[in-house]
Amino acid sequence: MADRKKSAGGASQSFGSIEDALRLTMELCRDPKMAPIADSVASTLLAVIATGPSVATLQSLIAANQASGAMFHNAVANQQMTNVLGMAATMSCVQTLLDRPGNVPWPDIAEWAGGASDDEG
């Protein structure tokens, strides 16, 4: 309690710990003139402390929703890419059935995989 700074009115400006704040609140509640002020300060402090778990839960739910949103975005992007590849494969198959040269530039999978292609000897 020696580390408290006293102002001109005698009220402390800072507290060393939460116990000091609670002790001062209890002292103020005993004084009939200060009881309404101390009660409003105490209820404000309790309201701030009481909202902590709900705010933490809300932040957790927001993070979970953002993660699921990113997951759905990736799923839709992959599905669209699969649809484009399916259309390209269908076009290549139809061109082969009609005896036309394929215009689809298919990549050489062996080169991507690091293996040797068929034209190497």
C-alpha positions as CSV (number, residue, x, y, z in Angstrom):
1,M,0.0,0.0,0.0
2,A,3.0,2.3,0.3
3,D,3.3,2.4,-3.5
4,R,-0.1,4.2,-3.9
5,K,0.0,7.8,-5.1
6,K,-2.3,10.1,-3.2
7,S,-4.0,13.0,-5.0
8,A,-5.1,16.2,-3.4
9,G,-8.5,14.7,-2.5
10,G,-6.9,11.7,-0.8
11,A,-8.2,9.1,-3.3
12,S,-5.6,6.8,-4.8
13,Q,-4.7,7.0,-8.5
14,S,-3.2,3.6,-9.0
15,F,-3.4,0.2,-7.3
16,G,-0.7,-2.4,-6.7
17,S,-3.1,-5.3,-7.1
18,I,-6.7,-6.3,-7.5
19,E,-6.9,-6.9,-3.8
20,D,-6.1,-3.3,-3.2
21,A,-8.9,-2.2,-5.5
22,L,-11.4,-4.5,-3.8
23,R,-10.3,-3.3,-0.4
24,L,-10.8,0.3,-1.4
25,T,-14.2,-0.5,-2.9
26,M,-15.3,-2.1,0.3
27,E,-14.1,0.9,2.3
28,L,-16.0,3.2,0.0
29,C,-19.2,1.1,0.3
30,R,-19.2,1.6,4.1
31,D,-19.4,5.4,3.7
32,P,-23.0,6.4,3.1
33,K,-22.1,9.3,0.9
34,M,-19.8,7.2,-1.3
35,A,-21.9,4.0,-1.5
36,P,-23.8,4.8,-4.7
37,I,-20.6,5.8,-6.5
38,A,-18.7,2.7,-5.2
39,D,-21.7,0.5,-6.2
40,S,-21.7,1.9,-9.7
41,V,-17.9,1.5,-10.1
42,A,-18.1,-2.1,-8.7
43,S,-21.0,-3.0,-11.1
44,T,-19.0,-1.6,-14.0
45,L,-15.9,-3.6,-13.0
46,L,-18.0,-6.7,-12.7
47,A,-19.6,-6.1,-16.1
48,V,-16.2,-5.8,-17.7
49,I,-14.9,-8.9,-16.0
50,A,-18.0,-10.9,-16.7
51,T,-17.9,-10.2,-20.4
52,G,-14.5,-11.9,-20.8
53,P,-15.6,-15.5,-21.3
54,S,-18.3,-14.5,-23.8
55,V,-15.9,-12.4,-25.8
56,A,-13.4,-15.2,-25.9
57,T,-16.1,-17.6,-27.0
58,L,-17.2,-15.2,-29.7
59,Q,-13.7,-14.8,-31.0
60,S,-13.3,-18.6,-31.1
61,L,-16.5,-18.9,-33.1
62,I,-15.5,-16.2,-35.5
63,A,-12.1,-17.9,-36.1
64,A,-13.9,-21.3,-36.7
65,N,-16.2,-19.6,-39.2
66,Q,-13.4,-18.0,-41.1
67,A,-11.6,-21.3,-41.3
68,S,-14.6,-23.1,-42.6
69,G,-15.1,-20.3,-45.1
70,A,-11.6,-20.8,-46.4
71,M,-12.2,-24.5,-46.6
72,F,-15.3,-24.1,-48.7
73,H,-13.6,-21.6,-50.9
74,N,-10.8,-24.1,-51.6
75,A,-13.3,-26.8,-52.2
76,V,-15.2,-24.8,-54.7
77,A,-12.0,-23.7,-56.5
78,N,-10.9,-27.3,-56.8
79,Q,-14.3,-28.4,-58.0
80,Q,-14.2,-25.7,-60.7
81,M,-10.7,-26.8,-61.8
82,T,-11.9,-30.4,-62.0
83,N,-14.9,-29.4,-64.1
84,V,-12.6,-27.5,-66.5
85,L,-10.2,-30.5,-66.8
86,G,-13.3,-32.8,-67.4
87,M,-14.5,-30.6,-70.2
88,A,-11.0,-30.6,-71.8
89,A,-10.8,-34.4,-71.6
90,T,-14.2,-34.7,-73.1
91,M,-13.3,-32.4,-75.9
92,S,-10.1,-34.4,-76.6
93,C,-12.0,-37.7,-76.6
94,V,-14.6,-36.4,-79.0
95,Q,-11.9,-35.0,-81.3
96,T,-10.2,-38.4,-81.3
97,L,-13.5,-40.2,-82.1
98,L,-14.0,-37.9,-85.0
99,D,-10.5,-38.6,-86.3
100,R,-9.4,-34.9,-85.9
101,P,-6.1,-33.9,-84.5
102,G,-6.4,-33.0,-80.8
103,N,-5.9,-29.3,-80.1
104,V,-5.6,-29.8,-76.3
105,P,-1.9,-29.4,-75.2
106,W,-1.7,-32.2,-72.6
107,P,1.4,-32.0,-70.4
108,D,3.9,-34.8,-70.3
109,I,3.2,-36.3,-66.9
110,A,6.6,-38.2,-67.0
111,E,8.5,-34.9,-67.2
112,W,6.5,-33.5,-64.2
113,A,7.1,-36.7,-62.2
114,G,10.9,-36.5,-62.9
115,G,11.0,-39.7,-65.0
116,A,12.1,-40.1,-68.6
117,S,9.6,-39.6,-71.4
118,D,9.0,-42.2,-74.2
119,D,11.1,-40.4,-76.9
120,E,14.3,-40.6,-74.9
121,G,16.3,-43.5,-75.8
